[in-house]
Every structure is written in structure tokens, then in C-alpha cells.
């Protein structure tokens, strides 16, 4: 994936580490693994993971067949060796291996085959959503990343990516092109998290009030009609 579909060279600044970003730009599997690791850790940490993993495997790239066949315990050790590749290295090692096993079984180990011949954005979203460890949100973010930074743009890709596909947005890793945009995306994520927390708290307060009102009504009913 060194060049986009339009033939232009791809330059990424997601991991904020030149060697790690260079690997992401040329390796479809590294990009997929980085997206898989992008949860509950800083984005730079997640997308540096593929480079660190490749180093620990003694290679300059990741190979789906090699990872799929790796001894599970030994593969987990690659993740848990300090500094760990993730906050939850054991479970993420398992997910990465499951992803690679799926790619071997369904795409002969070629990660780029997931999107290479997708005719529409909707089809590409479906394919991404079928990957182990990829829910709808992660699939939409990666679809947006493919469209915005890798030039993979089947018809309807922005619509399929939802809000993450919007031009000029600062919602996800798909929008990170350097330190400044990283700060903007991180600020958006923090605001969204705070808003979700506030909404949950409001919902909890309303539920508590409703329960209290219901309890009071039940208590009144239990007393029977008042005497005049």
C-alpha cells in the first residue's frame, strides 16, 4: 500500500514515529492490526504496535500466515514483553492472531484483498465488519482511513463510513495527518466521552426519580383510601 489507488505515494503521520508510519503506509496488514489495537490506549501507541511486533518477530513487516500459525503462548509473550504492546496485551495478542487466521482462511493471508475489489462502500463496510475484532464503529473508522489517506474510494464510501467519512472532520484516526490534527482528534474524543458520561448520568438521575415516584405511589396505594 505504498501508493494509493491514484498512484500517489502515501505518507502517514498516525503513529507519530517515522519508522512505524512507514510500515503502516506500505503494509495493509500492519494498518489493519493498528486499527484492531486502537481501543483503550492512545492512538499513537496502538498504531506503533505493528512496527514493534514486526521487530520482535525479527522482520520488517507482518505476515498473516506466520502469525496465524504462531504458538499462542509464544505470540502472547511478544505482546507482554515490556514495554507491552497494549494495555491488555494478552487479549489483544489473541485478537490479532484470530484476525490473521481469518485472513489466511478467507483471503489467502492478503489483507488488501479485504478492500481491493470491493465494488461499493457498503460492500467494503460489510467485509470490514466481518473481520474478527471489528465492530461497526471500528469498521467505519477504518473505511474512512482507507478513503481519506489510502485513496481506496469505492462508490459510496463516505456514506458507508458515516460521520467518520465527512470531509474535514476531526473524529478519528482517519483524520490524523500530524501532531496538530492529533490534538484536535483527541480533543473531540474527550468531548464526546464527557458528553456520553453526562447523558448517562442524566438518564440515571431520571430513572432514580421515576423509581422514587413509583415507590411513593405504591406506598400510597398500600395504605388504602384516605378516611374523610
Buried (B, 14 or more C-beta within 10 A) or exposed (E): BEEBBEEEEBEBBBBBBEBBBBBBBBBBBBBBBBBBBBBEBEBBBBBBBBBBBBBBBEEEBBBBBBBBEBEEEEBBBBBEEEEBBBBBBEEBBBBBBBBBBBBBEBBEBBBBBBBEEBEBBBBBBEBBBEBBBBEEEBBBBBBBBBBBBBBBBBEBBBEBBBEBBBEEBBBBBBBBBEEEBBEBBBEBBEEEEEEEEEEEEEEEEEEEEEEEEEEEEEEEEEEEEEEE
